Amino acid sequence: MDELLALGLLLLLAKLAEEAFERAKLVRFLGPVVVGIALGPGALGLVQVGPVVGFVSELGIVFLLFLAGAEELESGASVSPKLIASTALGLAIPLAAVSPLLFAVGQFNLLIVIPLAMTSVGPMVRLLSDLGLTGTKEGITAFSLGLINETAAIVAFSALLNFRPIFIALIAVLLTAVVLGGKAFASLLKRSEMVIGAREAETAFIISLILILGYFTSLLNFNLAITAFFLGAVLRDYLSQRPQTASRLRAITYGFFEPVFFASIGLYFVKISQDLFLLSLALALVILVSKVLSGYLEGLMLKTSPRTIALGASTKGGVDISLLITALGATVISGAQYTVSTIAITVSALVVPLAFRAVHKNEVKPQIRVRSVKDVAIDLKVSADQTVREAVDLVEKNGIRALVVVDEGSRPIGIITVTTMIETPVELYNVLKVTEVQLEDVVVINEKASLSEALNLFALTGTAVIAVVDDRGRFSGALYERRMLEALLRS
């Protein structure tokens, strides 16, 4: 099959499968994986991995791990010696359980065992959110344990994959940058924005940084995807203050790279024999039992809902599979090892959400649905006769990047941005009205519009704020992407 046709077919079927699994309340990545298995050499053999599909798949894992570093390493997660000790137990039990089985069948490799034993934070976050547990003590504890577990597994995997003194030193440098360099790097990038005003410069700069840094670390034979993960962690502060840039990176990653990458997972399978499939099921059973046991013990140690912690610790299907395909690409595991391990993780990823929801089926909290943009808009604006100083004070107080300017009839006439404020001499702040400095065009949306329409406007225009207006064009609120997300998470 022609590669462009194969790529288009994979993307289309993968997104449809994602939607189907999403509606079934399953881990959505499993849909594309099933598509890849069905079309690939492991089943029908209709699609092969060629240069185009392989290249897009490689970029997919790079961008997925970059966003994992930027979004899953939440600074709000709690870390304590007791949590770290509990996490060590949470990793040790699955490692000890999985290893003998793989030894017995001659397939033992630590680069397989680590992804099989680790917890995946991404699917866990979705489950906690669906069940209304995100802000609870048990939810926060499960997330913190999962985060430490996932990070420790990635660091251990990186060290084993690149086990030479120079690589260990490089990992140490990357970890130091994550811990100490995030805010400094964010400040440096902010200054560069004042110099480079080209459209979408922020997004282009970050993508360039991922690829260029990846190139230089690859000269040392260090894995590009692992580098991207650490880079994402370094840039998490910067991206948290740039929701538009983060949104664009998510759009290209989750809209294109992610479905193709997860579909390509199945394309790397070897022919699935009965023995191989039975081994995968046995491995999945060992993983589930050992993860539930270790999580239950973690919950007892921390005196926090052992059954919730047990199921949270068992979530699979995210970074773990990304690590497996990284190991396969580095030719340090075989196709058979990769196939067995990936099927085992896929089975686990199917079972755990169902068990999680069964256990908490009577505990799901009723949710208040956000129906339109009016529900999340905030009454924040500046009038045409107000000074730049008043606008600056509002921006500083609310932690935003722009304000809607309205006329005497309360109709939006433009927006004043932080960039304009910076370019205006400070001594003129109390003298100039906001209409006497350069205003940017205002993007408006009717208050009855849906949130999806607002999200599309943010993506298309790149604006920092959208003015919400009534049927007569009068201002009824300001819409900020980050505030909109916070409202959705609370709903």
Sequence and secondary structure as in RCSB ss.txt:
>XXXX:A:sequence
MDELLALGLLLLLAKLAEEAFERAKLVRFLGPVVVGIALGPGALGLVQVGPVVGFVSELGIVFLLFLAGAEELES
GASVSPKLIASTALGLAIPLAAVSPLLFAVGQFNLLIVIPLAMTSVGPMVRLLSDLGLTGTKEGITAFSLGLINE
TAAIVAFSALLNFRPIFIALIAVLLTAVVLGGKAFASLLKRSEMVIGAREAETAFIISLILILGYFTSLLNFNLA
ITAFFLGAVLRDYLSQRPQTASRLRAITYGFFEPVFFASIGLYFVKISQDLFLLSLALALVILVSKVLSGYLEGL
MLKTSPRTIALGASTKGGVDISLLITALGATVISGAQYTVSTIAITVSALVVPLAFRAVHKNEVKPQIRVRSVKD
VAIDLKVSADQTVREAVDLVEKNGIRALVVVDEGSRPIGIITVTTMIETPVELYNVLKVTEVQLEDVVVINEKAS
LSEALNLFALTGTAVIAVVDDRGRFSGALYERRMLEALLRS
>XXXX:A:secstr
  HHHHHHHHHHHHHHHHHHHHHTTS TTHHHHHHHHHHSTTTT      HHHHHHHHHHHHHHHHHHHHHTS T
TS   HHHHHHHHHHHHHHHHHHHHHHHHTT   HHHHHHHHS  HHHHHHHHHHTT TTSHHHHHHHHHHHHHH
HHHHHHHHHHHT SHHHHHHHHHHHHHHHHSHHHHHHHHHHHHHH   TTHHHHHHHHHHHHHHHHHHTTT  HH
HHHHHHHHHTHHHHHT HHHHHHHHHHIIIIIHHHHHHHHHHT     HHHHHHHHHHHHHHHHHHHHHHHHHHH
HHTS HHHHHHHHT  SSHHHHHHHHHHHTTSS HHHHHHHHHHHHHHHHHHHHHHHHHTTTT        SGGG
T B   EETTSBHHHHHHHHHHHT SEEEEE TTS EEEEEEHHHHHHS GGGTTTSBGGGS  B  EEEETT  
HHHHHHHHHHH  S EEEE TTS EEEEE HHHHHHHHHH 
